[in-house]
Amino acid sequence: MTKTNMDLSELLQKHDQGDFLRSIAEAVLQLLMESDVEGLIGAGRHERAENRTTWRNGYRERSLDTRLGTLNLKVPKLRQGSYFPGFLEARKTSEQALVAVIQEAWIGGVSTRRVDELAQAMGLSGISKSTVSKLCKDIDERVNEFLNRPLSGEWPYLWLDATYLKARQGGRIVSVAAIIAVAANTDGRREIIGLGIGPSEAETFWMDFLRALKARGLAGVKLVISDAHGGLKSAIARVFEATWQRCRVHWMRNALAHVSKGQHTVVAAAIRQAFDQPDRAHAGDMWRHVADQLRTRWPKLATLMDDSEHDVLAYMAFPRQHRTKLHSTNPIERLNKEVKRRADVVGIFPNEASIMRLIGAVLFEQNDEWQTQNRYMQVEAFAKIDAEEIDPILSITSKAA
């Protein structure tokens, strides 16, 4: 089990009187964490035990600000599951980013009642500009390092989506697009690989964003999943040699807009028959059969189905073990909800840099959580991507090219 006797004479020799109490505090907290981890594992360090549930997997450094100064701690990591001590803030990076955004708005003279109430509640009145600058610099460095990290390996699947936030710009309040990219690699792991801030989802903005991803090493993209935004679709076609999957959820909403509300359930059930087919060929046959059945009563819906068959059913040409994750942007939609939840606390951001700071910190933490979870996709199925049946339209296009 963990050694609990601290050699105080050794600490005194290594530290002067000013640092002694801080060193004692660090040692005590480190002992508490080691004891907690032993309880979770069911065994001490280097101890053999039949009841062991997992193993240690190194440490991650964390700092804790106290009256004694900043304590430098090493939080134990586990191979399976996770551990985080209760005396540390589990989401410290994003919370610091939120504080920094509110501080920046407060010092910048934003006099909205919302920011005023938040600042007072968090005890920010009278804080110096130098303190804000130091905090922002630390967060910006960590976020920029995360968002600009090199990408290695193959990334067959890419999800793209945007959410809109409000920011002050030249004395006005404007809406800006926060573009988020999530990708899955051949190890079965998904990661947040990019964040971009721009005035709109114009094609030129998407082009620059996607090219930046490629410049960082994004390669091997086989399928891109997104909504049917015109600028995004054009940018995907220009930057990637990949199949495009139109988000099935968004498409269904557009389709049901052509049907009276009382018929939504029946029509949706009929269309879903195509999604339940075992492969792309059978799905296409069922899709066209349902379109013909609906054509007399809802001609606009049938026309929509004729025009979008290959875009909505593109995922059916990929391994069936992956299909439930590929037919929509739902994985990134849940991420957008978390982004909006944090952004709603601020309301109106003082500038675009503050958006990048807070949203980047949220994505940084979410990505860390994903890496401690089980694989997102079955690894063995990636070998079947090129062996799956290819959509006839895509095959003809490829041969023509």
Summary of the structure (lengths in Angstrom):
residues: 401
radius of gyration: 26.1
end to end distance: 66.1
largest distance: 90.2
contacts: 1180
relative contact order: 0.11
helix: 53%
strand: 16%
